[in-house]
Amino acid sequence: MKMTPHGAIVTGAGTGIGRAIALRLAREGKRVALLDVNLDAAQEAAAAIRQAGGAAEALRCDVSAEPQVQEAIGAALARFPDTDTLVNAVGVTSPPGMPFTANTEADWDRVFAVNVKSAFFTSKAIAPILMKRGNGRIINIGSIAGLIAARPMPPYSVTKMAMLTLTRVMARDLAEYGVTVNAVCPGFVWTELWSDDMGRLLSAAAPAGQPQSTRDIFEGRVKELVPMRRAQTADDIAAAVAFLASEEACNITGQSINVDGGVTI
């Protein structure tokens, strides 16, 4: 895969899909700035990159706060001035809906701030640099929950659809500058987000008598909803991101790739 050996910034890079993306981009030759509100997790992932011979910098950042985003992006660019790739991988869920009226204003505000506004903040901070350079990649991590009506998690589902619209808006604005903006939508990926958040949401919504462990619920949903009858992995998502960040994807923009085993067919 042909990829420029420049810098990359990945949000939510301490764990799960974000971590897998950071490690994959580093293996492809990128120098990676890992942004995460959990600095310890980001530092551990950065250490793994360095141990494998790559270059990495861990930065603490609450991506829902624009001043922190501006500071972290500035620090990342100071460390890796040739950065040409931004991956917005951070994401959170909320307490279950079921029905949607069960969600509070605070639920909506938090999920919208982390899942949508953060991508706006990071992209706003780096776009002028990519525009001036005449090249670059912005890749947003959405979710198939943005394409379907995910009853247990209304704020998450709605914000992930908003992420896809934001992707297209930014792609349109940045196309003339040679900057591509795309999204990758994971399907069923077993990560901390699933085990800690989504599993609890679905457990709360499960009928009486159903298996209640989060892993049982996850495996059951995979068998029920995924045509290929297998879960996706964080590395699957990272591979799609690596392709979109490569030179081979220079004419792909404003698109969404669903890595979901056929759920959205």
KABELNOR-V970137 format. One line per field, one symbol per residue. ss: DSSP state (H for helix, E for strand, L for the rest). phi: phi as a letter, one per 40 degrees, with the letter a starting at -180 (. if undefined). burial: # if it has 24 or more other ideal C-beta (glycine too) atoms within 12 Angstrom, else .. Layout:
# KABELNOR-V970137
ss->???
phi->???
burial->???
This chain:
# KABELNOR-V970137
ss->LLLLLLEEEEELLLLHHHHHHHHHHHHLLLEEEEEELLHHHHHHHHHHHHHLLLLEEEEELLLLLHHHHHHHHHHHHHHLLLLLEEEELLLLLLLLLLLHHHLLHHHHHHHHHHHHHHHHHHHHHHHHHHHHHLLEEEEEELLHHHLLLLHHHHHHHHHHHHHHHHHHHHHHHHHHHLEEEEEEEELLELLHHHHHHHHHHHHHHLLLLLLLLHHHHHHHHHHHHLLLLLLELHHHHHHHHHHHHLHHHLLLLLLEEEELLLLLL
phi->.cbccccbbbcgccafcccccdcccccchccbcbbacccdccccccccccccgcbabcbcacccbddccccccccccccbccdbbbbcbcabbbdccfccccccccdccccccccbcccccccccbddcccccgaibbbbccacccbbccdcbdccdcccccdccddcccccccdccgbcbbbbbcccbcbdccccbcdccccccccdgcdbcccccdccccccbcdcfaccbccccccccdccccccbcbbagbbbcbbggdcc
burial->..####################################..###.##.##....###########...##..######.##.################.....#...##.##################.##..#..#############.#.####################..##...################..##########.......#..##.###..##....#################.#..##########.##.
